[in-house]
Amino acid sequence: MRPPASRYRRFDDAAHPMLPFMAQGSAMAIEDAAVLARSIGAFDDLELALSRYQAVRRERTARVILQSRAQTNLYQRLTGDKKRQRAASTEWVYGFDATSCAI
Ligand SMILES: Cc1cc2nc3c(=O)[nH]c(=O)nc-3n(C[C@H](O)[C@H](O)[C@H](O)COP(=O)(O)OP(=O)(O)OC[C@H]3O[C@@H](n4cnc5c(N)ncnc54)[C@H](O)[C@@H]3O)c2cc1C
């Protein structure tokens, strides 16, 4: 007998496939795993743990998906100061700490 649909969860690329222009596909999968492990450890109720995990990850992965999409045309064109400005504007991506974010 199959479990109800609500018990299925998608992770990693199956949950949030993205264009490669921030090189974040695997990074998001690793963050997913860290936050999922913390959620399961923090809540006795598995459904609650999965819901909190999903809520936390949805916002961040959606932002990375949109930023990767936005960079489609920029990826190989920037040089000098513009390249440095772009790097500074993506600190929110590369500075994220899945081991200490709120859950
Ligand atoms: C060329 C390239 C460069 C990349 N560079 C980066 C990078 O620099 N940084 C970064 O963060 N991400 C990068 N990525 C993205 C990253 O590889 C993916 O986001 C990541 O691997 C997704 O992990 P996943 O576990 O969701 O899927 P996958 O790694 O694709 O794992 C899914 C696994 O399931 C198996 N599978 C599929 N169907 C079945 C089945 N029916 N039964 C059993 N097994 C099955 C597959 O064989 C596979 O082993 C890159 C991707 C590519 C293609």
The ligand as an SDF file (V2000), in Angstrom:
LIG
                    3D

 53 58  0  0  0  0  0  0  0  0999 V2000
   28.3670   20.0250  -15.4160 C   0  0  0  0  0  0  0  0  0  0  0  0
   27.7820   20.3510  -14.0600 C   0  0  0  0  0  0  0  0  0  0  0  0
   28.4950   21.1740  -13.1860 C   0  0  0  0  0  0  0  0  0  0  0  0
   27.9710   21.4920  -11.9270 C   0  0  0  0  0  0  0  0  0  0  0  0
   28.6820   22.3010  -11.0870 N   0  0  0  0  0  0  0  0  0  0  0  0
   28.2140   22.5880   -9.8570 C   0  0  0  0  0  0  0  0  0  0  0  0
   28.9830   23.3990   -8.9500 C   0  0  0  0  0  0  0  0  0  0  0  0
   30.0770   23.8700   -9.2580 O   0  0  0  0  0  0  0  0  0  0  0  0
   28.4520   23.6510   -7.7290 N   0  0  0  0  0  0  0  0  0  0  0  0
   27.2500   23.1550   -7.3490 C   0  0  0  0  0  0  0  0  0  0  0  0
   26.8310   23.4130   -6.2040 O   0  0  0  0  0  0  0  0  0  0  0  0
   26.4890   22.3900   -8.1880 N   0  0  0  0  0  0  0  0  0  0  0  0
   26.9520   22.0920   -9.4210 C   0  0  0  0  0  0  0  0  0  0  0  0
   26.2070   21.3050  -10.2890 N   0  0  0  0  0  0  0  0  0  0  0  0
   24.8540   20.8690   -9.8940 C   0  0  0  0  0  0  0  0  0  0  0  0
   24.8820   19.5920   -9.0430 C   0  0  0  0  0  0  0  0  0  0  0  0
   25.5940   18.5600   -9.6910 O   0  0  0  0  0  0  0  0  0  0  0  0
   23.4330   19.1360   -8.7740 C   0  0  0  0  0  0  0  0  0  0  0  0
   22.6660   20.2390   -8.3460 O   0  0  0  0  0  0  0  0  0  0  0  0
   23.4190   18.0460   -7.6970 C   0  0  0  0  0  0  0  0  0  0  0  0
   24.1710   16.9330   -8.1170 O   0  0  0  0  0  0  0  0  0  0  0  0
   21.9850   17.6260   -7.3970 C   0  0  0  0  0  0  0  0  0  0  0  0
   22.0070   16.5760   -6.4830 O   0  0  0  0  0  0  0  0  0  0  0  0
   20.8060   15.5630   -6.4500 P   0  0  0  0  0  0  0  0  0  0  0  0
   21.1150   14.6210   -5.3410 O   0  0  0  0  0  0  0  0  0  0  0  0
   19.5040   16.2840   -6.4070 O   0  0  0  0  0  0  0  0  0  0  0  0
   20.8020   14.7990   -7.8570 O   0  0  0  0  0  0  0  0  0  0  0  0
   21.9360   13.9100   -8.5370 P   0  0  0  0  0  0  0  0  0  0  0  0
   23.2890   14.2850   -8.0870 O   0  0  0  0  0  0  0  0  0  0  0  0
   21.6270   13.9570  -10.0120 O   0  0  0  0  0  0  0  0  0  0  0  0
   21.6600   12.4580   -7.9570 O   0  0  0  0  0  0  0  0  0  0  0  0
   20.5400   11.7040   -8.3540 C   0  0  0  0  0  0  0  0  0  0  0  0
   20.9730   10.2430   -8.3690 C   0  0  0  0  0  0  0  0  0  0  0  0
   19.8030    9.4210   -8.5460 O   0  0  0  0  0  0  0  0  0  0  0  0
   20.1150    8.4230   -9.4980 C   0  0  0  0  0  0  0  0  0  0  0  0
   18.8420    7.9880  -10.1040 N   0  0  0  0  0  0  0  0  0  0  0  0
   18.0780    8.6380  -11.0100 C   0  0  0  0  0  0  0  0  0  0  0  0
   16.9840    7.9240  -11.3010 N   0  0  0  0  0  0  0  0  0  0  0  0
   17.0550    6.7820  -10.5610 C   0  0  0  0  0  0  0  0  0  0  0  0
   16.2240    5.6390  -10.4170 C   0  0  0  0  0  0  0  0  0  0  0  0
   15.0720    5.5080  -11.0750 N   0  0  0  0  0  0  0  0  0  0  0  0
   16.6080    4.6840   -9.5610 N   0  0  0  0  0  0  0  0  0  0  0  0
   17.7640    4.7960   -8.8470 C   0  0  0  0  0  0  0  0  0  0  0  0
   18.6030    5.8580   -8.9410 N   0  0  0  0  0  0  0  0  0  0  0  0
   18.2410    6.8240   -9.7850 C   0  0  0  0  0  0  0  0  0  0  0  0
   21.0740    9.0740  -10.4860 C   0  0  0  0  0  0  0  0  0  0  0  0
   21.8310    8.1210  -11.1890 O   0  0  0  0  0  0  0  0  0  0  0  0
   21.9230    9.9010   -9.5290 C   0  0  0  0  0  0  0  0  0  0  0  0
   23.0150    9.1900   -9.0260 O   0  0  0  0  0  0  0  0  0  0  0  0
   26.7110   20.9710  -11.5470 C   0  0  0  0  0  0  0  0  0  0  0  0
   25.9960   20.1310  -12.4350 C   0  0  0  0  0  0  0  0  0  0  0  0
   26.5300   19.8190  -13.6740 C   0  0  0  0  0  0  0  0  0  0  0  0
   25.7410   18.9020  -14.6150 C   0  0  0  0  0  0  0  0  0  0  0  0
  1  2  1  0
  2  3  1  0
  2 52  2  0
  3  4  2  0
  4  5  1  0
  4 50  1  0
  5  6  2  0
  6  7  1  0
  6 13  1  0
  7  8  2  0
  7  9  1  0
  9 10  1  0
 10 11  2  0
 10 12  1  0
 12 13  2  0
 13 14  1  0
 14 15  1  0
 14 50  1  0
 15 16  1  0
 16 17  1  0
 16 18  1  0
 18 19  1  0
 18 20  1  0
 20 21  1  0
 20 22  1  0
 22 23  1  0
 23 24  1  0
 24 25  2  0
 24 26  1  0
 24 27  1  0
 27 28  1  0
 28 29  2  0
 28 30  1  0
 28 31  1  0
 31 32  1  0
 32 33  1  0
 33 34  1  0
 33 48  1  0
 34 35  1  0
 35 36  1  0
 35 46  1  0
 36 37  1  0
 36 45  1  0
 37 38  2  0
 38 39  1  0
 39 40  1  0
 39 45  2  0
 40 41  1  0
 40 42  2  0
 42 43  1  0
 43 44  2  0
 44 45  1  0
 46 47  1  0
 46 48  1  0
 48 49  1  0
 50 51  2  0
 51 52  1  0
 52 53  1  0
M  END
$$$$
